[in-house]
């Protein structure tokens, strides 16, 4: 019985000691691994390249562990513009506990120029740098295949160089056995002493300083594929007739109204090519009033609808410091008051149909703030009831519009936009000389202030 109890105690002790021993071994193994931080690359294919680098550098059996991307990005955000000097890279590596920092970039359109640089976490110096000129493929097969053969040796040597040299204990001297002195030997004749020639002084060449890799451009030259803006608006309108008989006609003033707006830009060719043509996209935007009514001089209120819809093509030109864009659109802009048939109030319902060309720009002031502006011209093709026989039958007109807005980025894809837009239409009645006319022309002015949320993907 005592023998069985002894075996049971032995088995229990082995089970209890196995867990801590295995955990300690895992900790030792993890401590020996090289910690690698892969920073977000520069370029439109940043996430795709980062996935390839993370997968290749963190493969099992290579003695490395890749730090989580969220942890790395959180620390990089604290360094404005990213780490550019050895001191900044050294401080970033210390905060992350990283032995190696990996910085990379993707540039080009028809072919991609991929650059990968490895920096020491101890002093921030450059350990290795490799470049690839590859075809456009999000899987980066050439980089995936050649990354380890080209950078593996540098990544292994980097952390080892940062370790302090191990102290070597000198061996204990062993006393030699005493040997009897040898018998005296007759001295041979000494040779003449020849002085050695003076040493030649060699000029030390200054150390070759490896140039610092160029910092990334201030902004990504590849714009987003999809842009959308959802906004709430405050709407104002002033309409009046001009020319002869204008003083006899009533003016219309809208001092405040609520409206909702949506604007979308989509660049579908960006899915298939990186050439200049991928900057050609589709644009659509519109707004509609909410709960709007018009009160006439007699005190009656009537439901009113204000609506703007336009769409067409947009071409953007991303430059180093700002983005320019041109657009060609077709649109409709209507304002209608539901007056009863017996009403004598001379206010026409307008329904402008126009061709629209516009020029826009957007400039990033820093990582958070940006300004945007737009100016356009409308060639009015028709005016709805305003161009009927009751008002201005031979009507010709045009319009101009402008917008100025300020943007504040909440995240990489979300942000706030606040601004104002003005549209002004001018019309003339091309009636024959001497013919009776309702009025010589008309002017229609709109102003809207907006506050919205935008998304860029």
C-alpha positions in Angstrom: 0.0 0.0 0.0 2.8 2.4 0.8 4.4 1.7 -2.5 1.2 2.6 -4.4 0.9 5.9 -2.4 4.5 6.7 -3.3 3.7 6.3 -7.0 0.6 8.5 -6.7 2.6 11.3 -5.0 5.3 11.1 -7.7 2.7 11.4 -10.6 1.0 14.4 -8.9 4.3 16.2 -8.4 5.2 15.7 -12.1 1.8 17.1 -13.2 2.0 20.1 -10.9 5.6 21.0 -12.0 4.8 20.6 -15.7 2.7 23.7 -16.1 5.1 26.3 -14.7 8.0 24.7 -16.4 6.2 24.8 -19.8 5.2 28.5 -19.2 8.7 29.5 -18.2 10.1 27.7 -21.3 7.6 29.6 -23.5 8.6 32.9 -21.9 12.3 32.2 -22.5 11.6 31.3 -26.1 9.5 34.5 -26.7 12.2 36.7 -25.1 14.8 35.2 -27.5 12.7 36.1 -30.6 13.4 39.3 -32.6 10.6 41.8 -32.2 9.8 43.5 -35.5 7.5 46.5 -36.0 6.2 47.0 -39.5 5.1 50.6 -40.0 2.3 51.5 -42.5 3.9 51.9 -45.9 3.6 55.0 -48.1 1.5 54.7 -51.3 -2.0 53.6 -52.5 -1.2 49.9 -51.9 0.0 50.5 -48.4 -2.3 47.9 -46.7 -1.6 45.2 -49.3 2.2 45.6 -49.0 2.0 45.7 -45.2 0.1 42.3 -45.1 2.8 40.7 -47.3 5.6 42.0 -45.1 3.9 41.0 -41.9 3.2 37.5 -43.2 6.7 36.9 -44.5 8.6 38.4 -41.5 6.4 36.6 -38.9 6.6 33.1 -40.4 7.1 30.4 -37.8 10.6 29.0 -37.4 12.4 32.3 -38.3 12.8 33.4 -34.7 10.8 36.6 -35.1 7.5 38.0 -33.9 5.7 40.9 -35.6 4.1 43.5 -33.3 0.4 44.2 -33.7 -0.4 46.9 -36.4 -2.7 48.8 -34.1 -0.1 49.2 -31.4 2.5 50.4 -34.0 0.1 52.9 -35.6 -0.9 54.3 -32.2 2.8 55.2 -31.4 3.5 56.4 -34.9 0.7 58.9 -34.7 2.4 60.6 -31.8 5.3 61.4 -34.1 4.2 64.1 -36.5 5.1 63.2 -40.0 6.5 59.8 -39.0 10.0 58.9 -37.8 12.6 60.5 -40.1 15.8 60.7 -37.9 17.8 58.1 -36.0 16.7 59.6 -32.7 13.0 59.4 -33.6 13.3 55.8 -34.8 15.3 54.9 -31.6 12.6 56.5 -29.4 9.8 54.7 -31.3 11.5 51.4 -31.0 12.0 51.9 -27.3 8.3 52.6 -26.8 7.3 49.6 -28.8 10.0 47.3 -27.4 11.0 46.5 -30.9 14.4 45.3 -32.1 13.8 46.1 -35.8 11.7 48.8 -37.5 10.5 48.1 -41.1 9.7 51.2 -43.3 8.5 50.8 -46.8 6.8 52.5 -49.8 5.0 51.7 -53.0 5.2 54.2 -55.9 4.5 54.3 -59.6 1.5 53.6 -61.9 2.3 51.2 -64.7 4.9 49.4 -62.6 5.4 49.6 -58.8 8.6 50.7 -57.3 8.8 48.9 -53.9 11.3 50.0 -51.3 11.8 48.2 -48.0 14.2 49.5 -45.3 15.2 47.8 -42.0 16.4 50.0 -39.1 18.0 49.0 -35.8 15.9 49.5 -32.8 18.9 50.2 -30.6 20.2 53.4 -32.4 17.8 53.9 -35.3 20.5 53.3 -37.9 19.9 51.7 -41.3 20.7 48.0 -41.4 19.5 47.1 -44.9 17.7 48.5 -47.8 16.2 46.7 -50.8 14.2 47.8 -53.9 12.0 46.0 -56.4 10.6 47.1 -59.7 7.5 44.8 -60.0 4.4 44.5 -62.0 1.1 45.7 -60.5 -0.1 42.9 -58.3 -1.5 43.3 -54.8 0.0 40.0 -53.8 3.6 41.3 -54.5 4.9 37.8 -55.5 8.4 39.1 -56.2 8.7 40.8 -52.8 7.2 37.7 -51.0 9.7 35.4 -52.7 12.9 37.5 -52.2 12.3 39.3 -48.9 13.8 36.7 -46.6 16.9 35.9 -48.8 17.7 39.6 -49.1 16.9 40.9 -45.6 17.0 37.8 -43.5 20.7 38.1 -42.6 20.4 41.8 -41.6 17.4 41.1 -39.4 19.3 38.3 -37.6 22.4 40.4 -37.0 20.7 43.5 -36.0 19.5 42.5 -32.5 22.6 40.5 -31.8 24.7 43.7 -32.4 22.7 45.5 -29.7 23.5 42.9 -27.0 26.4 43.8 -24.6 29.4 41.5 -24.9 29.3 38.6 -22.4 31.9 38.8 -19.7 34.6 36.2 -20.1 36.2 34.8 -16.9 39.9 34.3 -17.5 41.1 30.7 -16.9 42.9 29.9 -13.7 46.7 29.8 -14.3 48.2 26.3 -14.0 51.6 26.2 -12.3 54.2 24.7 -14.6 56.6 22.0 -13.2 60.0 23.2 -12.3 62.7 22.4 -14.8 66.4 22.3 -14.1 68.3 25.2 -15.9 70.0 24.0 -19.1 73.7 23.8 -19.3 75.5 27.0 -20.5 76.0 27.1 -24.3 78.7 29.0 -26.0 77.5 32.3 -27.5 77.3 32.6 -31.2 78.7 35.8 -32.8 76.1 38.6 -32.8 74.9 40.0 -36.1 74.9 43.8 -36.8 71.8 45.5 -35.7 69.9 46.9 -38.7 67.4 49.7 -38.0 63.9 49.1 -39.5 62.7 51.7 -42.1 60.4 54.4 -40.7 56.7 53.4 -41.0 54.9 55.0 -43.9 52.1 57.3 -42.8 48.9 56.4 -44.4 46.2 59.0 -44.8 42.9 57.9 -43.2 40.0 58.2 -45.6 36.9 59.8 -44.1 34.2 57.3 -43.5 31.6 57.0 -46.2 28.3 58.3 -44.8 25.4 56.5 -46.2 22.7 59.0 -47.4 19.6 59.1 -45.3 16.6 57.7 -47.3 14.4 60.4 -48.6 11.3 61.2 -46.6 8.0 60.3 -48.1 6.1 63.0 -50.0 3.8 65.2 -48.0 0.7 63.5 -49.3 -0.4 60.4 -51.1 -0.7 61.2 -54.9 -3.4 58.6 -55.3 -6.7 59.9 -54.2 -9.6 57.9 -52.7 -11.7 55.6 -54.9 -15.0 56.7 -53.2 -16.0 60.0 -51.7 -19.4 60.6 -50.1 -20.8 63.6 -48.2 -24.1 63.7 -46.3 -25.0 67.1 -45.0 -27.7 69.2 -43.5 -28.3 72.6 -45.0 -29.8 76.0 -44.3 -31.3 77.5 -47.5 -32.0 81.1 -48.5 -33.5 82.5 -51.8 -34.0 85.9 -53.4 -36.0 86.2 -56.7 -37.1 89.3 -58.5 -37.9 90.6 -62.0 -35.7 93.2 -63.7 -36.1 95.7 -66.5 -39.3 97.3 -67.6 -42.4 96.7 -65.5 -40.2 95.1 -62.8 -41.5 97.5 -60.1 -45.0 96.2 -60.6 -44.0 92.6 -60.1 -43.7 91.0 -56.6 -40.4 89.8 -55.3 -39.9 86.5 -53.5 -37.7 86.2 -50.3 -36.9 83.0 -48.4 -35.1 83.8 -45.2 -34.6 80.3 -43.9 -35.3 76.7 -44.8 -33.9 73.3 -43.9 -32.6 70.9 -46.6 -30.6 67.7 -46.8 -27.8 67.1 -49.3 -25.8 64.1 -50.6 -22.8 64.2 -52.9 -20.9 61.2 -54.2 -17.8 60.8 -56.3 -16.7 57.4 -57.5 -13.6 56.4 -59.6 -14.3 52.9 -60.9 -11.2 52.7 -63.1 -9.0 52.7 -60.0 -9.9 49.0 -59.5 -8.3 48.1 -62.8 -5.4 50.5 -63.5 -3.0 52.9 -61.9 -2.5 55.0 -65.0 -3.7 58.6 -65.4 -7.1 57.4 -66.6 -7.9 56.0 -63.1 -8.5 59.7 -62.0 -11.5 59.9 -64.2 -14.7 59.3 -62.2 -18.4 59.8 -61.9 -20.0 62.5 -59.7 -23.6 63.0 -58.5 -25.0 65.4 -56.0 -28.3 66.8 -54.9 -30.3 68.5 -52.2 -34.0 68.7 -51.3 -35.9 71.0 -48.9 -37.5 69.6 -45.7 -40.9 70.9 -44.5 -40.7 74.1 -46.5 -43.8 76.3 -47.0 -44.4 79.8 -48.4 -46.6 82.5 -46.8 -48.2 84.9 -49.2 -49.1 88.6 -48.5 -52.7 87.6 -47.8 -51.5 85.3 -44.9 -52.1 81.9 -46.6 -49.3 79.3 -46.5 -48.6 76.9 -49.3 -46.4 73.8 -49.5 -43.1 74.5 -51.4 -40.4 72.3 -52.9 -36.8 73.2 -53.6 -34.7 70.6 -55.3 -31.3 70.4 -57.0 -30.0 67.3 -58.8 -26.9 67.1 -61.1 -24.4 64.5 -62.3 -21.6 63.9 -64.7 -17.9 63.3 -65.1 -15.1 64.5 -62.9 -11.3 64.4 -63.5 -9.0 65.0 -60.6 -5.3 65.8 -60.8 -3.5 65.0 -57.5 -0.4 67.2 -57.2 2.3 67.3 -54.5 0.6 69.9 -52.3 -3.0 70.1 -53.5 -5.6 68.4 -55.7 -7.2 70.0 -58.7 -10.4 68.7 -60.4 -12.5 69.6 -63.4 -16.1 68.5 -64.0 -18.7 68.4 -66.7 -22.3 67.9 -65.5 -26.0 68.1 -66.4 -28.5 69.2 -63.8 -31.9 70.4 -62.8 -32.8 73.0 -60.2 -36.4 73.6 -59.3 -38.4 75.7 -56.9 -42.2 75.3 -56.9 -45.0 76.8 -54.8 -48.3 74.9 -54.8 -50.6 77.9 -55.4 -54.3 77.3 -55.9 -55.7 78.0 -59.5 -57.5 81.1 -58.4 -54.3 82.7 -56.9 -53.3 86.0 -58.6 -49.8 86.0 -57.1 -47.4 86.3 -60.1 -44.7 83.9 -59.0 -43.6 81.4 -61.6 -42.4 77.9 -60.7 -38.8 77.6 -62.0 -37.3 74.3 -63.3 -33.9 75.2 -64.7 -32.2 72.6 -66.9 -28.5 73.4 -67.4 -25.1 72.2 -68.6 -22.5 72.8 -65.9 -18.7 73.0 -66.0 -16.7 73.5 -62.8 -13.2 73.8 -61.4 -12.3 72.6 -57.9 -9.3 72.3 -55.6 -8.6 70.8 -52.2 -5.5 71.6 -50.1 -4.5 69.8 -46.9 -3.2 72.2 -44.3 -1.9 69.5 -42.0 -2.9 65.9 -41.0 -6.3 67.0 -39.7 -7.4 70.2 -41.5 -8.0 70.9 -45.1 -9.8 73.5 -47.2 -11.8 73.0 -50.4 -13.2 75.4 -53.0 -15.2 75.2 -56.2 -16.4 77.6 -58.9 -18.7 76.8 -61.9 -20.7 78.1 -64.8 -24.2 77.0 -65.9 -25.6 77.4 -69.3 -29.4 77.4 -68.8 -31.2 75.4 -71.4 -34.8 76.0 -70.1 -36.5 77.7 -67.2 -39.8 75.9 -66.6 -42.8 78.1 -66.1 -40.5 81.2 -66.1 -39.9 80.6 -69.9 -43.6 80.1 -70.7 -45.8 82.6 -72.7 -47.1 84.1 -69.4 -43.7 85.4 -68.3 -40.5 85.4 -70.4 -41.2 83.3 -73.6 -37.9 84.2 -75.4 -35.7 83.5 -72.4 -31.9 83.2 -72.4 -29.9 82.9 -69.2 -26.8 81.6 -67.4 -25.6 81.0 -63.9 -22.5 80.9 -61.8 -21.9 79.1 -58.5 -19.2 78.9 -55.9 -18.4 76.9 -52.8 -15.9 77.2 -49.9 -15.6 74.6 -47.2 -13.3 73.6 -44.3 -12.7 69.9 -43.5 -11.6 68.3 -40.3 -10.5 64.6 -40.3 -11.8 62.5 -37.4 -10.1 59.3 -38.7 -8.4 58.2 -41.9 -11.8 57.8 -43.6 -14.2 59.9 -41.7 -14.4 63.7 -41.2 -16.5 66.8 -40.8 -17.1 69.4 -43.5 -18.5 72.9 -43.0 -19.0 75.5 -45.7 -21.3 77.6 -47.8 -22.5 77.6 -51.5 -24.0 80.4 -53.6 -25.8 80.1 -57.0 -26.9 83.0 -59.0 -29.0 82.8 -62.3 -29.6 85.8 -64.6 -32.2 85.8 -67.4 -33.2 88.2 -70.2 -36.3 88.3 -72.4 -35.2 88.4 -76.0 -38.4 89.9 -77.2 -38.8 91.9 -80.5 -38.5 95.6 -80.2 -41.8 97.2 -79.3 -43.5 93.9 -78.4 -45.3 93.9 -75.1 -43.3 92.0 -72.4 -44.1 90.9 -68.9 -40.6 92.0 -67.7 -37.2 92.7 -69.1 -35.6 89.8 -67.2 -35.2 88.0 -63.9 -32.6 87.3 -61.2 -32.6 84.2 -59.0 -30.1 84.0 -56.1 -29.6 81.0 -53.7 -27.4 80.6 -50.7 -26.9 77.6 -48.5 -24.8 76.8 -45.5 -23.9 73.2 -44.8 -22.5 71.0 -42.1 -21.9 67.3 -42.9 -20.0 64.1 -42.4 -17.8 62.8 -45.2 -16.4 59.3 -46.0 -13.3 58.7 -48.1 -12.3 55.1 -49.1 
